[in-house]
Amino acid sequence: MARSTFEGPILSGDNRFGPLRDVGYARLNQTAALTLTNTTANTAGYAGASQQFVGSNNIPNSNAVVYSPSATTYPPVAATIPADSATNIYRGFVAYVPVGSRITDMIVDIGVVPTVTAGTLTSVQVLVSNGYTAAAGTAAYGATAVLTSPAVGRQSLATFTGTQLANQQATTADITQSQQPATLSQVVFTVALVGTSMTTISAGTLYFNLNYTQPDGSIGSATVYPYGNFD
């Protein structure tokens, strides 16, 4: 069966005009499953490696670039993710989304609790931001608590700040490119493993879901053209 793609948001509803107009945006979704011991690119569950995050758009998981967020810098500059060390190991998932998207949910599930081959893993945290975020850093969109005893299951996000709630209403312009659209947003799930005398990862599976709606800047209002459509 052939694939098709399109440009623009998805609208749904059956009453397009008048005061009872019920047209809304369909929710979009990007997902990733990371098996932390899988270091083979372009295979199911691939989780990247030292200084390498992944994306799932080229199914199965493949290497992805995390950029230093900028609405003006061209060409965009790749961010530097710290190399694995005895105290910090970073893995992550990158989703590229349209600028101005509204984030409606960020879901983090642990299928297998992360462990390390040697040393002590003291905490796990997932931070969701518009770029790579260091352990215990400030995430633009949200984060789990610092999990000192992580367990299998869905992880609660920490209480959102006012700034995070505002940021979720419209993703920022983070990647500048030469073709249209000229800018993109990036939403980065950073997995921060913190410990002492750590070596390699021996186990761990995480599942990520990013749900968002894409705005339509041309939809107008009851007094601004265009409003609805004219078929």
Beta strands, then each sheet from edge to edge (+ up, - down):
strand 1: 11-12
strand 2: 24-25
strand 3: 28-35
strand 4: 53-55
strand 5: 62-64
strand 6: 88-97
strand 7: 102-116
strand 8: 120-129
strand 9: 142-143
strand 10: 153-155
strand 11: 175-176
strand 12: 183-196
strand 13: 201-213
sheet 1: 1+ 2-
sheet 2: 3+ 13- 7+ 10-
sheet 3: 4+ 5-
sheet 4: 6+ 12- 8+ 9-
sheet 5: 6+ 12- 11+
end
